[in-house]
Amino acid sequence: MSRAISSEFALLDVMRGRVELARRINRGEKRIPVTIRGYITEVWGYDDGTSIEFQVEVTSAVERAR
């Protein structure tokens, strides 16, 4: 059974490609489309009544064409 999960933000630790990504943002590019896939592996934070943070094992992160 699938259930919808809603989120307003995600944190992503960028390793490869981080320098160019930072340059683009610093040059004024405000939004870079990306598709992220992975697995939720464990609870990372606490339930604050609004949300719970989870650790995600990222299997792919790809910039999308505009």
Secondary structure, DSSP 8 states (H G I E B T S, - for coil): -------S-------TTHHHHHHHHHTT-----EEEEEEEEEE-S---SS---EEEEEEEEEE---
